[in-house]
Amino acid sequence: MQKILIGAASLVALTSAANATVVELNAPGLDNGETLTTQIAGLTVSAVADGGGTANDFAIIIDTTDPTFDGDLAAPFDDPSTVGDELFSPGNILAVAEGDCSGGFCRVDDNATGGEITFEFDRDVVFNSLDVFDFRMEELKVTFFDALGAVIGAPITGPDFNTDTGNNITDNLFTTLDLKGTVLRTVKFEFRGSGGIGNFDVEEVPIPAALPLLLSGLAGLGFASRRRRKA
C-alpha cells in the first residue's frame, strides 16, 4: 500500500502543474539575439532557414523593445482585427535567423526569405494559440504531429490579413492565430517570408477532474490498512 500512496502523492503534484504555461520566451536568461535550442525545460527547438546556407539554421530570440536591425518587429503592436488601438508589447519573440549564428548569437533580424521552426516537446501538450508579428497574409503554416510523428489533422494557415508594415518602427501590427487546443507532441511553423511568433499559449494535458477524488480514496485505503495492521 505504501507504493500506492507514493504514486498518489506524485499524481496530486501533477494536478497542480496542469494548465501551466510551458513555453515562456521572457524567462530570465533568454537574451536578445540568442539562438533558442534546449534552454526551455521539456522543449527542443530547431530551425531551417531558406537561403543563406546552414550558418543561420537557427531560431533566434528577438527582443521587441530593442529589435536593432528590424524596425517592423519593434513594440508596441496593434491588432487591426480589434476595435481601437489596443497596443501590445510582447517582449521576446522568435524568428528564423538571418545571418551567421555560429557563435550562439545572431544578427538581431528575421530571415527575409523565411524557413521553418520546429518545437519538439518531451510529452504531449495542448497548444491553444500564438501571436504572429509582421507577417503577410497566409504566410505562416502550422503543422501538428503526434508522438509517433504522424500528422494530426489539417495544417492551420494564417494570418487572415496582412500584418507586414514594411520595416517601419511605428504602427506595427500583430494578430492571434487560433490553434484550436490541439494536443500534440511536435509542431512545425513554416515561414513563407519574414516575421516573428510569440506569446505561445501552451498547456500541460489536463488531468481528469475526477482523478484527485480517486487519489484521495486510495490514500484513505492505505491509511486504514496501516491502522488495521497496527491494531
N, C-alpha and C positions, 0 to 999 in steps of 0.2 A: 504493500500500500504506500510505502514511502516513495517509491518511484512515481506513482500516480500523483502524489502531492507535489513532487518536484516538477512534473510535466504541467500540472495545473498552474503552478506559480509562473512558469515560463510563458504559458499562453495568456495569462492575465496581463503580463507585461506587454505582450504583443498587442492586446486590445488597446492599450494606452497609446501605442505607436501608430495605430491605424489613422488614416486621414492626414498624416503629417506630410508636408511638402518635402520631396526627396531630391529636387534639383534647385539649388539656390546659388545663382551666379554672383550674388552680392555677399557671399560668405567671406569672412576675413581671410586674407592671404591670396585672393584671386585678383590679380593686378592687370591694369591696362596694358594691352599688347602681349599678354601671356598666352601661350598655347594651352588649351584645355585637353587633357587626356584622362588621367585617373585621379585627379585631385578631389573629386566628389565621391564619397564613400558609396559603394554599390553600383557605380556607373563608369563605363569605359566609353570615351568619346574618340571618334576617328573622323578623318575628312579626306576628300579628294578634290583638288582644285581643277577646274577646266583651264587648260593652258598654263604655261609657266614652269613646266617640269614638276618634279616631286618636292622641291625645296619648300613650296608653300602648300603642301598637302596637310594642312592643319586647320583646326577650328581655333579662332582667335577671340579672346575676350576684348571687347571694346567698351570703354567707359564713356557713356554718352554725355557725361559732364565735361569730358576732355577728349573728343574724338580725333584731334590732331590733324589728320590728313583728309578727313571725310566730313564736310560740313553738314551733309544731309542726314548724318547719324547723330547730330547734336540735339540734346534735350533743351527745352521741353518739346513734347509731341502732342499733336491734336488728332483726335479720331473724327474724321469727317462724316462717319455714319451716325454720329450722335448730334443732338441739337446743342448749339453754343460751343464756346471754347473751353473744353474740359482738358486742360493741359496736364501732361503726364511725364514724369521723369523716372525711367526705369532703372537708372544706374547702369550696371553692366549688362551687355547683350552679347550674343555670339554670332560670328560670321565666318565665312570661308576666307582664309588669309590671302592677302595679296603681297607678294614679295618673299624674300628669303627668310625662313623661320628656323634655320639650322641651329641657332644659338638658344632656342627655347622662348625667345621673344621675337615679335614681328613688327614690321611697319604697321601702325595703327590705321588700317584701312581694309575695306572689304573688297573681295575679288570682283572686278567688273564683269567677268565672264561667268561667274558662279561656280558651281561644283556640288559636292554632297557633304553633309554632316550626318553621322550615324551615332545614335545613343544605344548602347547595349547595357541593359540592367542585369543584375545578378539574381533577380527574382521578378515575378510578374508585378506590374504596376498598372494603375488606372491613369490614363492621360486624358485630361479634360479639355485643355485649351493651351494656346500660346499666343503671344503678341508678335506681329510682324511689322518691321520698320523699313521704310524706303524700298518697297517692292512695287514693281509694275503689276498690273492686273494679271492674276493667274500665273505668276512666275515662281510660285513655291508649290511643290508637290510633296505630300507626306504619305509614306507607305508604312504599314504596321506588319510586324512579324511575331509569331508565337515562339515558344521555347525551342521548337524543332526547326525553326527557320522558314515555316510556311507562311505565306501572305495571309493576313487577316482582312477580309472584306475588300472594298474598293478603296484605292487611294483618295485622299482629300486634296483638292487643289484650291489655292486662293492667292491673294485676297480677291474679293469680288469687284474691287475698283482700284484705281491707281493710287499708291501712296508714295511714289517717287517724286521728289521735289527738285531734282536737277542740281544737286550739290549746293543747295542753299544752306545758310546757317540759321535761318529763322523759318517759322511756319512749316516745320517738318511734321510728317504725318505717320500715323500707325493705325492698326486695327487689330482686333482679336479674331483668331481663327479657331472655330469650334471643332474639337477633335472627338466629340460625342462620347466621352467617358470610355474610350476603347481600352480594354485590358490587353496588355502586350508585354513582350519581353525585349523587343528591339524595335526602334523606329528610325526611318531614314528620311532626311529632309533633302530634297533636290532643289537647288537654287538654279533657276534658268537665267539669272543675271545677278546683279549686286543686291545687297540688302542684309538685314540682321534679324535675328529671332531672340526672344527672351520672355521673361515673366511666365515661366512654364508652370502650369497648374497640373502637377503630377502628385498622385497619392498612392499610399500602400493599398493593396487589395483589401476591401473591408472584410472584417471578421463577422460572421453571422451574429445577429443581435442576441440570439438565444445561447450562444456559447458561454458567456460569463455565468449564466444560471447553471448550466451543466457543470462547469468547473467548480462552482461553489458547492454543488451537490456532491461531486467527487471528493472534495476536501472534507465535507461533513462526514461522508462514509469512512474516510481514513481516520478521522478523529475518533469516531465511535468505535472503530475496530481496535484502535490503540487502547481505549479505555476498557474494552472488554478483556483484552489480554492482560491488563494490569490488575483487573478485579480478582 
